[in-house]
Amino acid sequence: WYQTAGTKDSTAGGAGTLSAVPKEDGSVLSEVRFWRTYMVPNLPVVLHSAGVADWRIAKEWVKGDGTVDVEAIKAACGDCRVTVHDCSSRITGYDTMTTTEMTIA
């Protein structure tokens, strides 16, 4: 998920919620640091900054109050099949990770 500057988390609370997920300024987080810190250990991160405000998802998948518009995501992608990679299971490279296929909704 991502979060634009000045918006609220889509959930509130403690562990297991978006509030417990680390937040990074998307305009300064390098690709290398993103991969090492979040992608390889398979950890979530919320990207925030004015730098992500122009992204299509910021305009189409976020409600006026800053929360994630899950219904819009389901409408656009609900039947789409995606492959989820478990980056923590990487053996020798991207093509050797454990993967799971699922739909968005």
N, C-alpha and C positions, 0 to 999 in steps of 0.2 A: 504494500500500500504506500501511498505517498500522502503528504499533507502540505497544502500551500500555506504561506505565511499568514497568520492571523485566523486560521480555521481551527475548529475543535476536533479532537479525536472522535472517531466514529463510535467508540465505546468508552466507558469510564469504569474505573475500578482498579483492581490489583493484578496479580499474576494471571497470565492467560488472556489478558485483554490488550487492546491496542495501547493503552496507557503504559503497559509494562514493556512495550517494544522500544528498542533504542531509536532515537531520532537523529538524523544527519542532515546537514545542509547539502542539498542535492547539487548546488552550483559549485561546491568545492570538493566533494567526495570524488577521489580519483577512481578510475576503473580498477587499478591494481589493488587499492585499499578495499574497495567494495568486494572484489573477489576473495581476498584473503580474510577479511573480517566477517563477511556475511554469506557469500555464495558457497565457498568451500566448506565451512562448518555448518551450512544449511540453516542459517539463522535469519529471522525476519528483520526488516528495517523500514522505518518510515522516512521517506525523503521529503524535506520541506525547503522552501525558499521561493522567492519570486521567480527563480529560474525554472521552476516546473509549472508555473501558472499558465504558460502558453501551451502546455502539452494537451493533446486532444482529450485525454482522460480527465484532465482537470476541468474541462468545459462540459463534457458529456456524462461523466460518471460521478460527479460530486454535486450534492444538493446545495442550495443557497446557504444553508447553515454550516456547510463544511463537512458534513458527514457523507459517507460513501453511499451512493445510490445503487443498492444491490439489485433492485428491480430493473434499472436501466442496463446493468451489466448482464443480467439474465436475459433480457429482451434482445440484446445485441449478440450475446455469445453463449446463451444457455445450452444450446445443443452442440456447441463446438467441442470437439474432442481435443484434449491437451495432454501432453506428456509432462509429468512432474518428475524432475530429477532429484534424487537424494544425493546431494553433493558430498555428504559425509562418507558415502560408500565408494568414492572414486578410488579406483585401483591404479590405473596407469594413464587415464585421460578422460576427456568428456564422454567418449563413446563407451566407457566401461562402468558408468554409474548405474546404480539400481534405479529403474524407472517404473512408473505406474501410469497407466492411461486412465483418464476420467473425463467427465463432462464438467462444465463450469457450474451448472445448476443441478 
